[in-house]
Amino acid sequence: MIKIQTAVPGPKSLRILKKLEQKNGAWSVAYPLVFSGRGEGAYCEDIDGNCFLDFSSQIASNPMGYNHPELIEVLKSYARFPIKYAGQDFTVKEHLDLIEEILSVSPKGMNSAFLINSGAEAVENAIKICMRKRPKAKFGISMKRAFHGRTLGALSLTNSSRVQKKGYMRFPMYRLSYDETAGDQLEDIIKREGDAEEIAFLVMEHVQGEGGYYIAPAKMVDLLRKTTKKYGIPYIADEIQSGMGRTGKWWAFENYGIRPDVFSSAKALQVGAVVSAKSMFPDEVGAISSTWGGGALLDMAISIKTIQIIKKQKLLERNRKFGNLLLKGLEDLDVKNQRGIGLMLAFDLDSVKERDNLVIECAKRGLIVLGCAQKSVRLVPPYVVTVEDAQKALEIIDDSLRTIRRKGFRLSGKICRFTNCGKHVI
Ligand SMILES: Cc1ncc(COP(=O)(O)O)c(C=O)c1O
């Protein structure tokens, strides 16, 4: 149940946030509250005793919600040390168990996975394995508005926001429009450059995440997959935000009936992973590795259990059904471009300011939602969301919209200390 008993952020949170603002080298707090660890289902408490309905799932990385009883049992069974092994070099059984679970839900022929620590590192290694296969490669291809992470390799592919790239060196890329002209654009690039072997890879989010929750047009995917196959260009699906069942399929590319050469996963998976055919990975020992990749016991154990719960409770069908329900609800709201697939939904407002006002007003009422792109709000609830939660979220959004559209409305309060009220939140 939502319970807001102090200002947001409350006094205890405020004290910590103020210190963090000074001491955290990369301050970018999206939500001015400090989580206490208490909570249940889609609800989480802050350290001031306020209880929020979380429609962000910790940016799509907490699919099972808060304190899921089966995951708590896993946590209890891992009270031993070390909890992190140097997993590529000093193997533990969970490494194999997790790879087998991932492969059990991956397309036929994708018979090998490499575990790593984060989403950006998963992308980084996906492009590295493709580069090894393409010794003549000089550049890569990604999409406009793409987000693939912030390590320097992944950042080269990213294109969603200027601030992420400013001042950083990167390797050469072409970018295609995220629409049905992309196939022709790719053919033009190949003609102009004269040799398709100079292309290391094409990388694609089948539902764009940070870039705006745009769903790839089927014709675009079909053309790009055909063209990449024709020229032997490795096709990478970035499933870091859209994967692990969120769209109602294990992987968003499955909504298009295609199979990529490589895909990356992280967030909801709890670890980073690159999945492909064994033949795509470098033979040389040490060409790709990392101390903790495949060695974080807790992460792997939670990941294994998460996959098992999704299978056992048939959550793919549930996500599809709940997604449709939420989308119907969004269509009744006075907002624009309602869109979504499974539990990956968004809508647009008229300006950045209006969008940011809505996100903050929802937070004050106990609903956590996230912005994305310029004017969009995304809804990314955990897979345990109930019909009542969905109705409550829609009610709060509707109510908040009416408030922020009142003549003379101005955000105020402690929340403005951290969110630059009405200017930019995230
Ligand atoms: C599609 C996509 N790729 C890559 C990343 C980077 O993941 P991480 O933040 O774990 O490095 C993200 C993170 O939001 C993402 O949404």
PDBQT file of the ligand as one rigid body, heavy atoms in Angstrom, charges set to zero:
ROOT
HETATM    1  C1  LIG A 501      19.753  -1.269 -24.056  1.00  0.00    +0.000 C 
HETATM    2  C2  LIG A 501      20.832  -1.038 -23.032  1.00  0.00    +0.000 A 
HETATM    3  N1  LIG A 501      22.085  -1.430 -23.302  1.00  0.00    +0.000 NA
HETATM    4  C3  LIG A 501      23.095  -1.243 -22.415  1.00  0.00    +0.000 A 
HETATM    5  C4  LIG A 501      22.863  -0.647 -21.194  1.00  0.00    +0.000 A 
HETATM    6  C5  LIG A 501      24.000  -0.459 -20.222  1.00  0.00    +0.000 C 
HETATM    7  O1  LIG A 501      23.823  -1.265 -19.095  1.00  0.00    +0.000 OA
HETATM    8  P1  LIG A 501      24.586  -0.919 -17.725  1.00  0.00    +0.000 P 
HETATM    9  O2  LIG A 501      23.977   0.327 -17.197  1.00  0.00    +0.000 OA
HETATM   10  O3  LIG A 501      24.338  -2.128 -16.854  1.00  0.00    +0.000 OA
HETATM   11  O4  LIG A 501      26.030  -0.753 -18.054  1.00  0.00    +0.000 OA
HETATM   12  C6  LIG A 501      21.580  -0.221 -20.874  1.00  0.00    +0.000 A 
HETATM   13  C7  LIG A 501      21.320   0.463 -19.585  1.00  0.00    +0.000 C 
HETATM   14  O5  LIG A 501      20.369   1.158 -19.405  1.00  0.00    +0.000 OA
HETATM   15  C8  LIG A 501      20.542  -0.418 -21.815  1.00  0.00    +0.000 A 
HETATM   16  O6  LIG A 501      19.284  -0.005 -21.555  1.00  0.00    +0.000 OA
ENDROOT
TORSDOF 0
